[in-house]
Every structure is written in C-alpha cells, then in structure tokens.
Amino acid sequence: MIENFLRPPVGRAEWAADGVRVIGTAGVVVAGIGWGPVAFWVSALSLLGVYASRFLGVRPAFDIALGATLIVASWSSVLGLYTSIAGWDLLVHFVATGLLAAALFVIAQRLLVVPAGATKAQGVVFTTAFGMAAAVVWEMAEWAGHNFVDPTIFVAYNDTIGDLAAGTAGSILAGCFIGYLAAHSRARAPQNAPL
C-alpha cells in the first residue's frame, strides 16, 4: 500500500484528490489558530481518512468524495452547523458513514478478511456491518468528547439513534456500489477482483 502513497498523481482527477488533501491539511492549521485546540483535533482526526484513501489507491472519484466529505464533516463540527442547520447532521452521517464503510471494506479486502470474489450480497452485508461499527465508534467519540473534552458537543438520545440510522442507511447504499468503490486506481489490478 505504501507504493500507492508514493506514486505521483496521474491525470486531473488524481491531482484533484491530492488537492483535497492539501486543503484538509491547511484546514487543520486554520482550525487550530482560529478556533482552538478542540477544533484542531477534530480537523486533524479527519485527516486519517483523507490520507488513508491515498494509501489504499482507490478510484479518484471515491478518493475525492471521501476526503471532501470528511473535511466537511469536521468543519461542520467546528462551525456548529450540526445544530444550526436542520437535517445537516443526518445528511453528513449518511454520506460520511457510507464512504467510511466502503473504505473499511477496501481495507478488509486487502487484508483478506473479506472473502475473495465476494458476491454483491456479501459486499452489501460487509459494507453495512463496517458502517454500523464505524457509526457506533463515531457516536461513542461524540459522547466522550461531550463528557471529557467540551460539554458544548451536542449529544442526545434522539440525535444518537438518528445518526446511527442515517449511517446505517448510507452504508447500505455504499454496499450496493461497493464493486465500483472498491476498484483500484493507483494500485495495480488486484489478483482477486471484488464483486
């Protein structure tokens, strides 16, 4: 996977994906200077996914979508958009969790956790399971942030259940397209092609 990260971009779409990473990295600095340490760490955490897609060598469209979505998710927290725009929280959880679930599927596939030659149904089941797990971890992180870092982080029972439902729905949708999302771009063609 390291060769995917080191390989220079080819074509406009791969350059655009790397541009998203530059924007995300600059955003961490801006968040830290303008909004303080909590905003810095929220933005920095999003970079894990922004850079992971480069290591995975996924399609540029998936790479851009994942990176941009995670940057939007982190800045939505920094700017308080989750509580000020009705439905924004659910939309971000739907999209971000679905894309994270697809990324986790790719990782599991590379680690041979997902069976070689998985069927479309298996792709949906695995992607949904990964997304549900990611959604639970996300909600636990929000709870921990609220209780131990910053009490202004919004948590409530209805919010948590809604976020989990939105994340699960996004993961199901991502699972329906996992054959496309899991296809290689920067990496050489896999020996056991998915779906």
N, C-alpha and C positions, 0 to 999 in steps of 0.2 A: 504494500500500500504506500510505502514511502516514495516509491518511484512515481506514483500519481501526483504527489505533492510537489516533487522536484521538477516534473516535466513542465516546460513552459507552455503557456496557453497557445492554442491553435484556433484561429477563427475568431470572429467577433463575439460569439456567444460565450466562449471561454474567457475572453478578455473581460466581458461584462460581468461574469461570475466573479472574477478576481477583483473587479471594481467594487462589487458589493462588499467583499472582504475589506477593502481599503476603507470604505465608508463606515463599516461596522467598527473597525479598529479606531478610526478617528472619533467615532461617536462615543467610545468608552472614555477617551480623554476629555471630550466636551462634557459628558455627563458628570465625570468626576470633578471638573473645575466649576461647572455651572450649578450642579445640583447636589454635590457632596458624596460622601463615601458609599451610602446605600445605593444611589443611582449608579455610581461607578461599578459596584459589584454586580448589580442587576444587568448592566450592559455588558460587563466582562463575561458573565455566565453565558450570555447568548453567543459569544464568540466560539464556544465549544462546538456548537452545531454549524456555525458559519464556516469554520475551518475544517470540520470533520468531513464535510462533503467533498472538499478538495482532496483529502486523503483517500476517500472512497472511490474517486474517479467517476462519479455519476454523470449522467447527461447534464449538459449546461442548463437546460430549462429547469430541471429539478434542482440543480445547484443554486441557481439564481432564486428560485421560488423559496427554497428552504432558508437561504441566507437572508433574503429580504424580509421574509415573514418573521424570523427570529429577531431581526433588528426592530421591526415594527412592534413586535410583542414587548421587547424590553423598553422601548421608548414610550409605549402606551402606559407602562407602569410608571416610568419617570415623570411623564406629563399628567398623570392622573386620568387618562382617557377611559379607563375601565369603569370608573364610577361616574364620569361626567357625560358619556355618550351611551344612550340606551342600546343594548344589544351588542355593543362593541366587544365586550368580554367574551360572549358566546361565539361570536364570529372568529375572533383570534384563536380561541381554544379549538374550534372546529378545524381551522386551516393549519395551525401550528402543530397540533397533536397528530393530525393526519400525515403531515410531511415528516414529522419526527418518527412516527410509526414506520413509514416507508424507509427512512434511513436506518432504523433499527433492524428492519427486515434485511436490508442490504448487508449490514454488519453480520447478522446471524447467518446469512447465506455464505459470506466469505469465511466465517468460522466453522462452516459445515454443521451448524445447529439446525438449520432448515434443510429438509431432505433435498438432495439433488433432483432436479427435474420435478419440483413441486407443481401440483396441479393448480388451476386457478382458484378452486375452492380452498385448497390449503393456503394459498397466498393470502386470501381474504381472512381466513381464520388466524394465521400467524400475525399478519399485519394488525388486525383488530386487537389481538392479545397484547402485542407490543405497545400499541397505542393506549390501551386501557391501563397497562402498567405505568407508562410514562405519565398519563393523566393523574394517576394516584400519587406518584412521586411529586409532580408539579403542585398538587393541592397540599401535600404534606409540607413542601417547601414554603408555600404561602402561609400555612399555619405556623410553622417555625419562625418565619420572618415576622409575622404579626406578634408572636409571643416573646421572641427573644431579641429582635433587632429593631423593629419600628412598628409601634402599635397602630400607625395610620394605614398599614397594609390591610386592605379590606378582606375579611373572611366572614362568612355566614353560612349556615346550613344550606339554604336555598341556592346560594352562589356556588357552593362546592358541588352539590348534586347537579346543578345546571352545567357547570364546567365539565364534570365527568361525562355527562350525557353528550354534550357537544363534542368533546374529544373522542368519545367512542364512535359517534356518527362520522366524524372526519376520518377516523381510522378505517372504518368500513369502506368509505368511498375510496380512500387511498389503496386499500386492498384490492378493490375492483380494477385498479390501474397499475398494480404492482409490477406486472410484466414490463410495462413501459418505463416506470420509475426506476426499476432495479437494473435496467440495461446499462452497460458500460459506455463510457465516452473516453475519458483519459486513459483508462486501463485497457490492456489488450483484451480480446474477447475471452470470456470465461470458458473453462473446459466443460462445465455443466451449466448450460444456459438455463435461466429461470423460465418457468411457465411457458 
